Structures are given as C-alpha cells and as structure tokens.
Amino acid sequence: MRALISVSDKTGIVEFARELTGLGVEIISTGGTAAALEKAGIKVIGISEITGFPECLDGRVKTLDPHIHAGLLAIRSNEEHMKQIKSLGVSPIDIVVVNLYPFKQTILKEGVRLEEAIENIDIGGPTMLRSAAKNYQDVSVIIDPADYEKVLSELKENKKVCKATNFYLASKVFEHTSHYDTLIANYMRQQRSAQVLPDIMTMTFEKVQEMRYGENPHQKAAFYKEIGNTKGFLTNAVQLHGKELSFNNINDTNGALELLKEYEEATVVACKHANPCGVGSGDTIYEAYMRAYTSDPKSIFGGIVVANREIDLKVAEEINKIFIEIVVAPSFSEEALTVLKSKKNIRLLQLENIENKQPNTAYDLKKVSGGLLVQTVDNALFEQSELKVVTKRKPTAKEMDDLIFTWKIVKYAKSNGIAIGKDKQSLGVGPGQVNRIWACTQAIDHAKEALGAEILKGASLASDAFFPFADCVEEAAKEGITCIIQPGGSMKDQDSIDLCDQHGIAMVFTGMRHFKH
C-alpha cells in the first residue's frame, strides 16, 4: 500500500505519516512536506523517483504526470486497467493526503499583489484530489487533518478503509475544490472589475456555527460567513457573555446594525423582529440610549440594542432595568460588563469597526423556490442633487436635520413603512403594513402612547415609498407634523403637495425609494 502526501497545512502530518509507515504503508512525498517528514526520521520516496522527471519551474510541476494519475485512477477490479498500468510500470497509489496552497490566506493579506495571489493558485493539488476522489472505491483521499484518526482507526482494524468512509472523504474533496475554485474565480472577477451581476453566479461561504434551530424549532439552521474583509460585520463579533445566538437573534441584530451604520454621532438603535422600534442620537451614548428607550419602552422589551460608542456604567444600569436579549457595541467598560453580566441570559457582543458598511458591490440575496434573487446592497440614502422641496414652504434647517434622521430609520423598516422623528429621536415606526395609511396611523399611535400627543407637533414624517393618496398627509396634519420626506413619483403627487400647502407642511422628494421586503 502506498500513500502520496503533499500538504501546505502540516498539522498532525508527521504523526499521521509515522503511523502509516508503522502499518507498512510506503510514503511518497514532495517538496516541503518531504523535507518535514525526512527531518522527523520518516522514510520518504521522492516524487521524482516515481515520475522519472525532476520537479521543475520553481515547483509548479511536480505531480502532473501519468505515473501519478494512472496510479490514482486505475480501477482495481478492472483487469484491463491493472494490466495496462503494470505494462507501463505504474504502481497503484492507495491513499492521497493533500491540502492546497493557501490562496484564501494570501488574498486576505493587506496589500497583496495580483502576482502573489496567482502564484498561490494550486494546480497539481486539485488535480490529484479530483483523480483520487473520482476513484473513491479504491483510493482514500484526505484533505482535512481531522480525518486522519478515522482513516488510521479503520486501517488498524480492517487493514483497509471502507467504501462508505472513502465516499465521505471524496465528497469533502469536491466541496473543498469547489470552494477553492470559487474563491479564485471571485477574486479574479473583482480584479478585472467584471460585471456586477455575472452570467454565472458562484458563491462560497464558511460555517461559523451550527444552530439549535432556524426561524422556527422544526427548521434546521447554521450561520455562514463570506470570505473577505468582514470587519464591522456580525460574523466578526466577539461574544463576551450569554448563551449562543439563535437564527432570529442574528437576523434581527444584523438589521439593527445596518441602520446604526447610517449614523456618525453617538447613536443607539433598538430593534425587534428586524424592525427598528427606537432610535436615538445625542452628544453622549447615555443620551442616545434614553432617547431610543423612551421612544417605545414597550417594544424594546426582549429586543436588541446596538450602539456605536462604548457602553459605560450609566448606560449599563439603564439597560439592566429591563429584559434585553442582545447588546452590541464596539466596547464595554469594565464596570458596565460587571453590571450587565449579572443577568445570565443577556448576550453581549463586542464588534470593532462597527461603522463599516458593506462595499457597493456586495450582494443582497433572497432565496426563492428553484432560484435566487440577487441584487447589490442598498448603500445609498439619497442623492443630494435629487432632493427637491415641492411645497411652497421650505423646511427649516432643523426640520431638514429631522427629516434626514427619520429618512434613515424608514429605510430599514419593512415596507410599507412610515417613521416619525424629532430632535434626534424616533417617535413612532409603522413597519410592514399592507397599505400605507395603516403604517402611518400605527406610527402616530405608537408616538402618542409612548410620549404623548403633544410630541408630534413639529415632528418629521418619512415614507419609504411615494403616497398614492393624500390620506397620510391628512393624518400628519391632524397631529401637527410639520415636514414630510418621501420619494415622490406617484401619479397623484400633486394631491399630497396641495394638501401640504394647505396646512403649511414642508415636503421634500428624495427621488429614491427604499423598499425593504
């Protein structure tokens, strides 16, 4: 029995090779792997002794040879195959242990050059892996050091690896080479600034964690991360306290973080079921938290709080007065951690670079039956040049600040969405209604319940899409709301404009909508 070993990740390889030789397996190896094994006192047959051809081109060509691939691909039960390789002087190779040049690690390095990335594309490794995996009934192919013990155990017990294990190992190979090739294809497409939505869409993700269940207990779920710079994203968060995150926790927290990234000043976003329920900005994170909390003290209960400044003792004491599922911040003071950790079920996540947004080329994915909807992420807010005051009265500077603050909120509320805000505080959010007037009245009712009817006087209102009717303007006017921001573009825009003029309300069109389904 012979094994070909050529690995870039040398974890456990010396011990594994030593065990193989103890079982009477001959070791064939190449380059750095051969050197490491020989240094450990393990007898190795050099690859050139098998191929009769020297390694060349700085190691680019080592195993691309019929003596290797015929030894891998020959079907042992096929008499003609075995006669052919014998006549050609080729011996079977029964075990292949290969992992590939570190392409992923290379492209993730700061300032990596294209030439360096290209040089770390493995050619011979994937070819050997695929040959061995194709002939899994006769060849054991290992890419993962975690499988060394399984293979050794079967060899010791049965003097061979069973077909079921070989099939498992082969399937891991094709998953691995597919992942590897996708990384290369995506990297090269980025380098040549190829079309954003290519004709063939290939993606690859790596598992972060298994989950107890998905959106509901009868659904299975896991959390995967993209390959690349994910600083500031949830996959890079460090959990400081609490039980593991659930599927819904991650989905809801991600929504809260995406909204938080719209703000530069100290801001807190409270989120429930992936919808914002309280947003506050201020000179301090305490001021921001209190504005977010008081805007909807009922909905925040059992929700998620994300902040773009350190959580200090004062804020932690306020958070601890109610039940909060998750708190995310770039840092926590030691005193704040002591207070927050007094509740065993709260999850505390530290996320550095929390302000980082996804690049404009990033994808937003929605799975549909039998297919996938793909779009670029909605990183825009509005184009400054497209902002248009359409009413007789222009918003004051303060009203314009309120409008922009509130527009950011409605961007992340499910459609149909309405948000009301004033003085760096959300007053009411009406998300996900089947008609816009329901969303509007819901936001108004929330504001009245939490803060009183008077709070709406002088407030701003934002709608994620145009007003098909003037009814939302009518409701806003009744409550003393003085300014409205919306995309515009309805055939009945003029009805809303006229009603605003009648009540002295300033209305701004953004020319950009933010549907969120």
C-alpha positions as a Python dict, from the first residue, in 0.01 Angstrom:
ca = {
    (1, 'M'): (0, 0, 0),
    (2, 'R'): (130, 347, -89),
    (3, 'A'): (33, 695, 25),
    (4, 'L'): (111, 1022, -151),
    (5, 'I'): (144, 1311, 96),
    (6, 'S'): (179, 1677, -6),
    (7, 'V'): (34, 1933, 233),
    (8, 'S'): (60, 2305, 298),
    (9, 'D'): (-112, 2263, 637),
    (10, 'K'): (122, 2031, 821),
    (11, 'T'): (-94, 1994, 1132),
    (12, 'G'): (-52, 1637, 1258),
    (13, 'I'): (109, 1519, 935),
    (14, 'V'): (430, 1382, 1092),
    (15, 'E'): (234, 1174, 1343),
    (16, 'F'): (-5, 1051, 1073),
    (17, 'A'): (278, 953, 837),
    (18, 'R'): (461, 776, 1118),
    (19, 'E'): (151, 569, 1195),
    (20, 'L'): (112, 483, 826),
    (21, 'T'): (469, 361, 797),
    (22, 'G'): (411, 152, 1108),
    (23, 'L'): (127, -15, 918),
    (24, 'G'): (358, -94, 629),
    (25, 'V'): (248, 192, 403),
    (26, 'E'): (512, 343, 173),
    (27, 'I'): (519, 726, 172),
    (28, 'I'): (562, 927, -147),
    (29, 'S'): (608, 1299, -94),
    (30, 'T'): (713, 1629, -246),
    (31, 'G'): (896, 1949, -163),
    (32, 'G'): (849, 2093, 185),
    (33, 'T'): (635, 1804, 302),
    (34, 'A'): (906, 1551, 210),
    (35, 'A'): (1164, 1761, 393),
    (36, 'A'): (947, 1781, 706),
    (37, 'L'): (887, 1405, 708),
    (38, 'E'): (1252, 1318, 648),
    (39, 'K'): (1356, 1557, 926),
    (40, 'A'): (1126, 1359, 1157),
    (41, 'G'): (1303, 1037, 1056),
    (42, 'I'): (1028, 906, 828),
    (43, 'K'): (1141, 729, 514),
    (44, 'V'): (1009, 904, 204),
    (45, 'I'): (1012, 821, -166),
    (46, 'G'): (1067, 1141, -362),
    (47, 'I'): (811, 1223, -628),
    (48, 'S'): (1082, 1229, -896),
    (49, 'E'): (1165, 866, -818),
    (50, 'I'): (808, 780, -919),
    (51, 'T'): (773, 1007, -1222),
    (52, 'G'): (1128, 979, -1351),
    (53, 'F'): (1112, 1354, -1407),
    (54, 'P'): (1255, 1629, -1187),
    (55, 'E'): (1038, 1886, -1009),
    (56, 'C'): (1067, 2200, -1220),
    (57, 'L'): (952, 2558, -1280),
    (58, 'D'): (1005, 2654, -915),
    (59, 'G'): (790, 2361, -806),
    (60, 'R'): (500, 2443, -1037),
    (61, 'V'): (530, 2098, -1195),
    (62, 'K'): (572, 1803, -961),
    (63, 'T'): (279, 1564, -968),
    (64, 'L'): (129, 1633, -1312),
    (65, 'D'): (242, 1302, -1452),
    (66, 'P'): (79, 976, -1579),
    (67, 'H'): (278, 774, -1324),
    (68, 'I'): (82, 956, -1053),
    (69, 'H'): (-261, 986, -1212),
    (70, 'A'): (-270, 637, -1363),
    (71, 'G'): (-181, 506, -1016),
    (72, 'L'): (-475, 700, -874),
    (73, 'L'): (-737, 642, -1142),
    (74, 'A'): (-684, 272, -1217),
    (75, 'I'): (-993, 76, -1110),
    (76, 'R'): (-859, -218, -913),
    (77, 'S'): (-1144, -451, -1012),
    (78, 'N'): (-1090, -375, -1382),
    (79, 'E'): (-846, -635, -1513),
    (80, 'E'): (-765, -432, -1824),
    (81, 'H'): (-679, -126, -1613),
    (82, 'M'): (-448, -327, -1393),
    (83, 'K'): (-278, -492, -1692),
    (84, 'Q'): (-222, -153, -1853),
    (85, 'I'): (-62, 13, -1553),
    (86, 'K'): (157, -293, -1495),
    (87, 'S'): (279, -284, -1855),
    (88, 'L'): (351, 89, -1814),
    (89, 'G'): (546, 38, -1495),
    (90, 'V'): (289, 224, -1284),
    (91, 'S'): (207, 118, -927),
    (92, 'P'): (-128, 199, -761),
    (93, 'I'): (-148, 479, -507),
    (94, 'D'): (-399, 392, -234),
    (95, 'I'): (-401, 696, -7),
    (96, 'V'): (-373, 1064, -101),
    (97, 'V'): (-318, 1329, 166),
    (98, 'V'): (-325, 1672, 8),
    (99, 'N'): (-430, 2021, 108),
    (100, 'L'): (-388, 2315, -117),
    (101, 'Y'): (-176, 2627, -148),
    (102, 'P'): (-316, 2890, 92),
    (103, 'F'): (-497, 3101, -167),
    (104, 'K'): (-758, 3232, 79),
    (105, 'Q'): (-498, 3334, 336),
    (106, 'T'): (-300, 3505, 60),
    (107, 'I'): (-582, 3721, -76),
    (108, 'L'): (-687, 3823, 276),
    (109, 'K'): (-345, 3973, 345),
    (110, 'E'): (-324, 4351, 349),
    (111, 'G'): (-186, 4489, 24),
    (112, 'V'): (-148, 4155, -152),
    (113, 'R'): (-40, 4190, -516),
    (114, 'L'): (-214, 4010, -803),
    (115, 'E'): (109, 3826, -889),
    (116, 'E'): (136, 3685, -535),
    (117, 'A'): (-225, 3572, -540),
    (118, 'I'): (-180, 3400, -878),
    (119, 'E'): (131, 3220, -754),
    (120, 'N'): (-78, 3071, -473),
    (121, 'I'): (-324, 2904, -708),
    (122, 'D'): (-265, 2531, -670),
    (123, 'I'): (-276, 2324, -992),
    (124, 'G'): (-135, 1982, -913),
    (125, 'G'): (-308, 1955, -577),
    (126, 'P'): (-668, 1987, -700),
    (127, 'T'): (-587, 1756, -993),
    (128, 'M'): (-463, 1483, -760),
    (129, 'L'): (-755, 1534, -526),
    (130, 'R'): (-1009, 1505, -805),
    (131, 'S'): (-840, 1196, -951),
    (132, 'A'): (-834, 1023, -613),
    (133, 'A'): (-1190, 1128, -527),
    (134, 'K'): (-1323, 1005, -861),
    (135, 'N'): (-1174, 663, -783),
    (136, 'Y'): (-1301, 667, -422),
    (137, 'Q'): (-1392, 298, -425),
    (138, 'D'): (-1019, 219, -435),
    (139, 'V'): (-847, 532, -301),
    (140, 'S'): (-874, 712, 33),
    (141, 'V'): (-830, 1086, -17),
    (142, 'I'): (-783, 1316, 281),
    (143, 'I'): (-786, 1696, 283),
    (144, 'D'): (-870, 1755, 649),
    (145, 'P'): (-635, 1665, 937),
    (146, 'A'): (-946, 1596, 1144),
    (147, 'D'): (-996, 1280, 934),
    (148, 'Y'): (-651, 1131, 1000),
    (149, 'E'): (-765, 941, 1307),
    (150, 'K'): (-1072, 794, 1134),
    (151, 'V'): (-860, 656, 849),
    (152, 'L'): (-594, 519, 1084),
    (153, 'S'): (-856, 351, 1301),
    (154, 'E'): (-1005, 164, 1004),
    (155, 'L'): (-664, 68, 868),
    (156, 'K'): (-564, -76, 1204),
    (157, 'E'): (-888, -262, 1250),
    (158, 'N'): (-962, -382, 895),
    (159, 'K'): (-637, -323, 703),
    (160, 'K'): (-836, -104, 465),
    (161, 'V'): (-1069, 194, 463),
    (162, 'C'): (-1431, 105, 399),
    (163, 'K'): (-1616, 229, 90),
    (164, 'A'): (-1859, 443, 292),
    (165, 'T'): (-1570, 631, 455),
    (166, 'N'): (-1396, 674, 120),
    (167, 'F'): (-1717, 818, -27),
    (168, 'Y'): (-1745, 1060, 267),
    (169, 'L'): (-1382, 1166, 215),
    (170, 'A'): (-1434, 1205, -161),
    (171, 'S'): (-1741, 1422, -114),
    (172, 'K'): (-1540, 1650, 117),
    (173, 'V'): (-1283, 1682, -160),
    (174, 'F'): (-1533, 1806, -418),
    (175, 'E'): (-1681, 2050, -167),
    (176, 'H'): (-1331, 2175, -94),
    (177, 'T'): (-1215, 2211, -454),
    (178, 'S'): (-1542, 2382, -547),
    (179, 'H'): (-1490, 2629, -261),
    (180, 'Y'): (-1128, 2681, -368),
    (181, 'D'): (-1213, 2742, -734),
    (182, 'T'): (-1494, 2980, -639),
    (183, 'L'): (-1256, 3187, -429),
    (184, 'I'): (-1023, 3214, -727),
    (185, 'A'): (-1299, 3298, -974),
    (186, 'N'): (-1448, 3566, -748),
    (187, 'Y'): (-1109, 3720, -674),
    (188, 'M'): (-1019, 3739, -1042),
    (189, 'R'): (-1357, 3886, -1131),
    (190, 'Q'): (-1301, 4158, -872),
    (191, 'Q'): (-954, 4229, -1009),
    (192, 'R'): (-1083, 4289, -1358),
    (193, 'S'): (-1387, 4489, -1238),
    (194, 'A'): (-1618, 4248, -1416),
    (195, 'Q'): (-1992, 4291, -1441),
    (196, 'V'): (-2158, 4322, -1102),
    (197, 'L'): (-2414, 4053, -1182),
    (198, 'P'): (-2232, 3787, -1385),
    (199, 'D'): (-2399, 3538, -1615),
    (200, 'I'): (-2288, 3254, -1387),
    (201, 'M'): (-2317, 3326, -1016),
    (202, 'T'): (-2082, 3131, -791),
    (203, 'M'): (-2054, 3199, -419),
    (204, 'T'): (-1887, 3035, -127),
    (205, 'F'): (-1930, 3067, 247),
    (206, 'E'): (-1774, 2904, 553),
    (207, 'K'): (-1973, 2782, 851),
    (208, 'V'): (-1943, 2992, 1166),
    (209, 'Q'): (-2170, 2784, 1387),
    (210, 'E'): (-2445, 2526, 1398),
    (211, 'M'): (-2772, 2645, 1545),
    (212, 'R'): (-3026, 2469, 1761),
    (213, 'Y'): (-3292, 2552, 1502),
    (214, 'G'): (-3389, 2809, 1242),
    (215, 'E'): (-3668, 3065, 1237),
    (216, 'N'): (-3890, 2801, 1397),
    (217, 'P'): (-3799, 2494, 1607),
    (218, 'H'): (-3880, 2247, 1327),
    (219, 'Q'): (-3628, 2411, 1088),
    (220, 'K'): (-3256, 2328, 1079),
    (221, 'A'): (-3010, 2618, 1053),
    (222, 'A'): (-2646, 2722, 1056),
    (223, 'F'): (-2462, 3054, 1033),
    (224, 'Y'): (-2213, 3103, 747),
    (225, 'K'): (-1972, 3384, 671),
    (226, 'E'): (-1842, 3536, 350),
    (227, 'I'): (-1475, 3516, 260),
    (228, 'G'): (-1312, 3857, 262),
    (229, 'N'): (-1289, 4168, 472),
    (230, 'T'): (-1577, 4138, 719),
    (231, 'K'): (-1455, 4391, 977),
    (232, 'G'): (-1752, 4558, 1139),
    (233, 'F'): (-1992, 4279, 1045),
    (234, 'L'): (-2166, 4035, 1275),
    (235, 'T'): (-1951, 3740, 1168),
    (236, 'N'): (-1657, 3917, 1336),
    (237, 'A'): (-1831, 3996, 1665),
    (238, 'V'): (-1677, 3857, 1984),
    (239, 'Q'): (-1934, 3726, 2230),
    (240, 'L'): (-1842, 3830, 2582),
    (241, 'H'): (-2137, 3683, 2769),
    (242, 'G'): (-2458, 3484, 2734),
    (243, 'K'): (-2580, 3177, 2551),
    (244, 'E'): (-2524, 3126, 2180),
    (245, 'L'): (-2708, 3338, 1927),
    (246, 'S'): (-3012, 3196, 1753),
    (247, 'F'): (-3112, 3230, 1388),
    (248, 'N'): (-3359, 3508, 1471),
    (249, 'N'): (-3108, 3680, 1701),
    (250, 'I'): (-2859, 3708, 1416),
    (251, 'N'): (-3115, 3821, 1161),
    (252, 'D'): (-3258, 4087, 1394),
    (253, 'T'): (-2918, 4209, 1511),
    (254, 'N'): (-2795, 4242, 1155),
    (255, 'G'): (-3092, 4466, 1073),
    (256, 'A'): (-3020, 4685, 1372),
    (257, 'L'): (-2652, 4714, 1281),
    (258, 'E'): (-2726, 4811, 921),
    (259, 'L'): (-2937, 5103, 1045),
    (260, 'L'): (-2679, 5202, 1305),
    (261, 'K'): (-2413, 5235, 1032),
    (262, 'E'): (-2611, 5527, 883),
    (263, 'Y'): (-2523, 5747, 1184),
    (264, 'E'): (-2189, 5906, 1272),
    (265, 'E'): (-2276, 6072, 1604),
    (266, 'A'): (-2340, 5873, 1921),
    (267, 'T'): (-2644, 5660, 1837),
    (268, 'V'): (-2841, 5369, 1979),
    (269, 'V'): (-3079, 5154, 1775),
    (270, 'A'): (-3331, 4926, 1941),
    (271, 'C'): (-3472, 4655, 1718),
    (272, 'K'): (-3750, 4396, 1741),
    (273, 'H'): (-3820, 4132, 1476),
    (274, 'A'): (-3574, 4302, 1235),
    (275, 'N'): (-3762, 4634, 1255),
    (276, 'P'): (-3638, 4944, 1437),
    (277, 'C'): (-3852, 5021, 1742),
    (278, 'G'): (-3640, 5300, 1890),
    (279, 'V'): (-3358, 5516, 1757),
    (280, 'G'): (-3179, 5794, 1940),
    (281, 'S'): (-2874, 6010, 1876),
    (282, 'G'): (-2707, 6251, 2116),
    (283, 'D'): (-2391, 6408, 2249),
    (284, 'T'): (-2335, 6102, 2469),
    (285, 'I'): (-2427, 5738, 2436),
    (286, 'Y'): (-2640, 5772, 2751),
    (287, 'E'): (-2841, 6050, 2592),
    (288, 'A'): (-2876, 5838, 2276),
    (289, 'Y'): (-2990, 5533, 2473),
    (290, 'M'): (-3251, 5722, 2671),
    (291, 'R'): (-3398, 5867, 2351),
    (292, 'A'): (-3411, 5523, 2190),
    (293, 'Y'): (-3566, 5368, 2501),
    (294, 'T'): (-3830, 5631, 2573),
    (295, 'S'): (-3946, 5634, 2211),
    (296, 'D'): (-4101, 5287, 2261),
    (297, 'P'): (-4041, 5136, 2607),
    (298, 'K'): (-4286, 4853, 2539),
    (299, 'S'): (-4139, 4717, 2215),
    (300, 'I'): (-3778, 4738, 2330),
    (301, 'F'): (-3855, 4475, 2596),
    (302, 'G'): (-3696, 4149, 2481),
    (303, 'G'): (-3534, 4332, 2190),
    (304, 'I'): (-3185, 4410, 2066),
    (305, 'V'): (-2979, 4719, 2142),
    (306, 'V'): (-2683, 4824, 1928),
    (307, 'A'): (-2461, 5124, 1996),
    (308, 'N'): (-2176, 5289, 1807),
    (309, 'R'): (-1992, 5406, 2120),
    (310, 'E'): (-1863, 5225, 2430),
    (311, 'I'): (-2130, 5113, 2674),
    (312, 'D'): (-2046, 5275, 3008),
    (313, 'L'): (-2173, 5211, 3360),
    (314, 'K'): (-2455, 5465, 3335),
    (315, 'V'): (-2599, 5308, 3019),
    (316, 'A'): (-2549, 4953, 3152),
    (317, 'E'): (-2753, 5035, 3462),
    (318, 'E'): (-3038, 5160, 3242),
    (319, 'I'): (-3023, 4854, 3016),
    (320, 'N'): (-3035, 4626, 3320),
    (321, 'K'): (-3369, 4772, 3430),
    (322, 'I'): (-3547, 4573, 3158),
    (323, 'F'): (-3506, 4245, 2973),
    (324, 'I'): (-3284, 4288, 2665),
    (325, 'E'): (-3180, 3990, 2450),
    (326, 'I'): (-2861, 4131, 2298),
    (327, 'V'): (-2636, 4434, 2335),
    (328, 'V'): (-2376, 4508, 2066),
    (329, 'A'): (-2115, 4782, 2096),
    (330, 'P'): (-1755, 4849, 1992),
    (331, 'S'): (-1653, 4814, 2358),
    (332, 'F'): (-1782, 4793, 2715),
    (333, 'S'): (-1627, 4948, 3022),
    (334, 'E'): (-1526, 4703, 3296),
    (335, 'E'): (-1793, 4847, 3525),
    (336, 'A'): (-2057, 4810, 3253),
    (337, 'L'): (-1961, 4446, 3196),
    (338, 'T'): (-1990, 4370, 3566),
    (339, 'V'): (-2341, 4514, 3574),
    (340, 'L'): (-2461, 4353, 3250),
    (341, 'K'): (-2316, 4010, 3329),
    (342, 'S'): (-2529, 3998, 3643),
    (343, 'K'): (-2806, 3877, 3409),
    (344, 'K'): (-2706, 3536, 3277),
    (345, 'N'): (-2927, 3534, 2967),
    (346, 'I'): (-2825, 3866, 2808),
    (347, 'R'): (-2587, 3827, 2514),
    (348, 'L'): (-2306, 4083, 2499),
    (349, 'L'): (-2121, 4123, 2169),
    (350, 'Q'): (-1815, 4336, 2109),
    (351, 'L'): (-1785, 4449, 1748),
    (352, 'E'): (-1495, 4667, 1643),
    (353, 'N'): (-1517, 4880, 1328),
    (354, 'I'): (-1892, 4885, 1386),
    (355, 'E'): (-1926, 5179, 1146),
    (356, 'N'): (-1802, 4982, 844),
    (357, 'K'): (-2056, 4947, 564),
    (358, 'Q'): (-2065, 4674, 303),
    (359, 'P'): (-1900, 4770, -27),
    (360, 'N'): (-2133, 4881, -303),
    (361, 'T'): (-2050, 4563, -495),
    (362, 'A'): (-2175, 4339, -211),
    (363, 'Y'): (-2480, 4124, -276),
    (364, 'D'): (-2819, 4105, -110),
    (365, 'L'): (-2963, 3757, -161),
    (366, 'K'): (-3320, 3632, -142),
    (367, 'K'): (-3386, 3262, -194),
    (368, 'V'): (-3698, 3177, -388),
    (369, 'S'): (-3826, 2831, -480),
    (370, 'G'): (-3599, 2698, -751),
    (371, 'G'): (-3383, 3007, -775),
    (372, 'L'): (-3212, 3305, -621),
    (373, 'L'): (-3282, 3677, -642),
    (374, 'V'): (-2958, 3875, -634),
    (375, 'Q'): (-2913, 4249, -607),
    (376, 'T'): (-2645, 4488, -491),
    (377, 'V'): (-2683, 4616, -136),
    (378, 'D'): (-2883, 4934, -73),
    (379, 'N'): (-2596, 5156, 41),
    (380, 'A'): (-2746, 5481, -84),
    (381, 'L'): (-2958, 5718, 123),
    (382, 'F'): (-3042, 5978, -140),
    (383, 'E'): (-2858, 6181, -400),
    (384, 'Q'): (-2812, 6535, -268),
    (385, 'S'): (-2872, 6674, -615),
    (386, 'E'): (-3205, 6489, -635),
    (387, 'L'): (-3351, 6633, -313),
    (388, 'K'): (-3635, 6861, -411),
    (389, 'V'): (-3862, 7077, -198),
    (390, 'V'): (-4202, 7053, -374),
    (391, 'T'): (-4414, 7266, -141),
    (392, 'K'): (-4444, 7640, -102),
    (393, 'R'): (-4283, 7626, 241),
    (394, 'K'): (-3926, 7502, 267),
    (395, 'P'): (-3818, 7304, 572),
    (396, 'T'): (-3610, 7493, 828),
    (397, 'A'): (-3253, 7378, 888),
    (398, 'K'): (-3368, 7193, 1200),
    (399, 'E'): (-3657, 7032, 1015),
    (400, 'M'): (-3417, 6920, 741),
    (401, 'D'): (-3197, 6756, 1005),
    (402, 'D'): (-3503, 6581, 1147),
    (403, 'L'): (-3611, 6467, 802),
    (404, 'I'): (-3273, 6311, 725),
    (405, 'F'): (-3259, 6146, 1070),
    (406, 'T'): (-3606, 5998, 1013),
    (407, 'W'): (-3539, 5900, 650),
    (408, 'K'): (-3256, 5680, 772),
    (409, 'I'): (-3496, 5499, 1004),
    (410, 'V'): (-3766, 5430, 746),
    (411, 'K'): (-3505, 5292, 508),
    (412, 'Y'): (-3470, 4993, 745),
    (413, 'A'): (-3839, 4948, 832),
    (414, 'K'): (-4021, 4678, 637),
    (415, 'S'): (-4245, 4806, 357),
    (416, 'N'): (-4494, 4964, 371),
    (417, 'G'): (-4306, 5171, 625),
    (418, 'I'): (-4359, 5506, 796),
    (419, 'A'): (-4126, 5662, 1055),
    (420, 'I'): (-4178, 5975, 1263),
    (421, 'G'): (-3892, 6155, 1435),
    (422, 'K'): (-3787, 6476, 1602),
    (423, 'D'): (-3487, 6611, 1793),
    (424, 'K'): (-3266, 6308, 1715),
    (425, 'Q'): (-3529, 6065, 1842),
    (426, 'S'): (-3766, 5826, 1671),
    (427, 'L'): (-4120, 5889, 1790),
    (428, 'G'): (-4305, 5610, 1614),
    (429, 'V'): (-4242, 5347, 1348),
    (430, 'G'): (-4511, 5174, 1144),
    (431, 'P'): (-4344, 4887, 955),
    (432, 'G'): (-4464, 4616, 720),
    (433, 'Q'): (-4827, 4711, 667),
    (434, 'V'): (-5024, 4615, 358),
    (435, 'N'): (-5125, 4975, 299),
    (436, 'R'): (-4951, 5299, 375),
    (437, 'I'): (-5224, 5464, 580),
    (438, 'W'): (-5216, 5176, 829),
    (439, 'A'): (-4840, 5222, 864),
    (440, 'C'): (-4895, 5594, 916),
    (441, 'T'): (-5164, 5560, 1182),
    (442, 'Q'): (-4962, 5289, 1357),
    (443, 'A'): (-4657, 5517, 1381),
    (444, 'I'): (-4875, 5802, 1511),
    (445, 'D'): (-5045, 5581, 1768),
    (446, 'H'): (-4709, 5448, 1892),
    (447, 'A'): (-4580, 5802, 1939),
    (448, 'K'): (-4889, 5912, 2130),
    (449, 'E'): (-4883, 5607, 2356),
    (450, 'A'): (-4515, 5635, 2443),
    (451, 'L'): (-4461, 6011, 2452),
    (452, 'G'): (-4799, 6182, 2441),
    (453, 'A'): (-4987, 6355, 2159),
    (454, 'E'): (-4803, 6684, 2201),
    (455, 'I'): (-4475, 6524, 2097),
    (456, 'L'): (-4594, 6505, 1735),
    (457, 'K'): (-4620, 6881, 1697),
    (458, 'G'): (-4330, 6995, 1481),
    (459, 'A'): (-4221, 6635, 1407),
    (460, 'S'): (-4099, 6495, 1075),
    (461, 'L'): (-4252, 6202, 888),
    (462, 'A'): (-4076, 5973, 640),
    (463, 'S'): (-4228, 5724, 399),
    (464, 'D'): (-4025, 5453, 225),
    (465, 'A'): (-4226, 5498, -96),
    (466, 'F'): (-4450, 5757, -255),
    (467, 'F'): (-4800, 5847, -137),
    (468, 'P'): (-5058, 5707, -380),
    (469, 'F'): (-5320, 5910, -190),
    (470, 'A'): (-5317, 6220, 27),
    (471, 'D'): (-5451, 6035, 332),
    (472, 'C'): (-5113, 6014, 510),
    (473, 'V'): (-5066, 6389, 473),
    (474, 'E'): (-5412, 6440, 618),
    (475, 'E'): (-5328, 6227, 924),
    (476, 'A'): (-4995, 6408, 968),
    (477, 'A'): (-5166, 6748, 953),
    (478, 'K'): (-5414, 6647, 1225),
    (479, 'E'): (-5126, 6573, 1463),
    (480, 'G'): (-4924, 6887, 1395),
    (481, 'I'): (-4644, 6718, 1196),
    (482, 'T'): (-4474, 6997, 1001),
    (483, 'C'): (-4248, 6826, 748),
    (484, 'I'): (-4255, 6514, 532),
    (485, 'I'): (-3992, 6332, 326),
    (486, 'Q'): (-4080, 6074, 62),
    (487, 'P'): (-3951, 5955, -278),
    (488, 'G'): (-4222, 6114, -492),
    (489, 'G'): (-4327, 5968, -823),
    (490, 'S'): (-4696, 5893, -775),
    (491, 'M'): (-4948, 5994, -1038),
    (492, 'K'): (-5126, 6171, -751),
    (493, 'D'): (-4822, 6355, -610),
    (494, 'Q'): (-4996, 6686, -664),
    (495, 'D'): (-5282, 6588, -430),
    (496, 'S'): (-5035, 6541, -145),
    (497, 'I'): (-4844, 6859, -233),
    (498, 'D'): (-5163, 7064, -239),
    (499, 'L'): (-5272, 6929, 99),
    (500, 'C'): (-4929, 7007, 245),
    (501, 'D'): (-4954, 7362, 116),
    (502, 'Q'): (-5300, 7394, 266),
    (503, 'H'): (-5163, 7302, 612),
    (504, 'G'): (-4823, 7473, 586),
    (505, 'I'): (-4634, 7144, 580),
    (506, 'A'): (-4297, 7130, 404),
    (507, 'M'): (-4249, 6829, 177),
    (508, 'V'): (-3924, 6701, 30),
    (509, 'F'): (-3891, 6446, -252),
    (510, 'T'): (-3576, 6232, -250),
    (511, 'G'): (-3620, 6075, -594),
    (512, 'M'): (-3507, 5747, -433),
    (513, 'R'): (-3718, 5484, -261),
    (514, 'H'): (-3617, 5219, -6),
    (515, 'F'): (-3847, 4920, -29),
    (516, 'K'): (-3748, 4652, 221),
    (517, 'H'): (-3930, 4320, 193),
}
